[in-house]
Amino acid sequence: MTLTLDSNFVRETDYASFYRENGYLVVPGAVSQEELEALRSETVRLCRGDAGTITGVTPAKPDETDDEVIKRYLCIHFPHKLSDTMFDTLAHPAIVNVLQQIIGPNVKCMQSMLFIKASGKPGQAWHQDEFFIPTRDRSLVGAWIAMDDATVENGCLWVLPGSHKRGIIYPQQQHNDKRFDCTGEAYEFPYKDEEAVPVEVKAGSIVFFNGYLLHRSLPNHARAGFRRALVNHYMSAESFLPWHAPATGENMGTLDFRDIVMVAGKDPYSFKGTENVNSPHIRASGEGGCATPNAMM
């Protein structure tokens, strides 16, 4: 089942059951037009370098239009570290409402990603987010805020419904497919491209998807324009986050990455404090070659 603007939307009371069955969920109209305009303005500010240092951002020339500046970039990682507007989306009421139904009362966020994806820019091959952000309790959830209408033409998400259920992390390989960016491609999974469904949504919708769900996007084939989206990643605050290999020789069973933001409930590990480790940077798109093939995180 795919949620589209022409279908009967899942009732709020059925969010959790639909998500458990399909591995994703769409909430339309969750973000207001005023909020969307603020996010689009912040995108320009970030890409012009006016918000602070972002590794990979080239200073904008005074005579460049906003569209000319932002179309240079495919994705900015951790924009919430520089933008108060994007930081505020981490605990957006519409997001927290769903997360507390599908994760639980205590929720933390560890990442944001701002996709700009101008006309002609590549998509991302089949992958699972848990491959990059491993949670011990399989609670990882992505919240994908559509800043523009997302269509098949401009490179919307495609999902393999139910592919999260087996709880298997499939291997990844490098690829030479020019349709996709430099991130690796999942393989050896028992699903066919023909089984995928497009998740076409209007601007202001939020797509929630499970960390084990296989998903991808294709290039933006529209003649002009952008398919902008702000994607935040969340998990249960009751689980450790063994995100990066320890440099201190710490046991992986107790490793708990603490560059997090609490968005709901209480942090049972608050005594550990938090860190500021990850920094904003540009993802390699692949248009000039892939120096960092697995550059999602």
Sequence and secondary structure as in RCSB ss.txt:
>XXXX:A:sequence
MTLTLDSNFVRETDYASFYRENGYLVVPGAVSQEELEALRSETVRLCRGDAGTITGVTPAKPDETDDEVIKRYLC
IHFPHKLSDTMFDTLAHPAIVNVLQQIIGPNVKCMQSMLFIKASGKPGQAWHQDEFFIPTRDRSLVGAWIAMDDA
TVENGCLWVLPGSHKRGIIYPQQQHNDKRFDCTGEAYEFPYKDEEAVPVEVKAGSIVFFNGYLLHRSLPNHARAG
FRRALVNHYMSAESFLPWHAPATGENMGTLDFRDIVMVAGKDPYSFKGTENVNSPHIRASGEGGCATPNAMM
>XXXX:A:secstr
    TTS    GGGHHHHHHHHSEEEETT S HHHHHHHHHHHHHHHTT SS  BT     TT  HHHHHTT SE
EE GGGT HHHHHHTT HHHHHHHHHHT S EEEEEEEEE  BTT  BEEEE GGGTS  TTS  EEEEEESS B
 TTTT EEE TTTTTT     EE    TTB SS EE S S  GGG EEE B TT EEEEETT  EEE    SSS 
B  EEEEEEEETTS    S  SS   TTT      EEEES  TTGGG        EE   STT  SSSS   
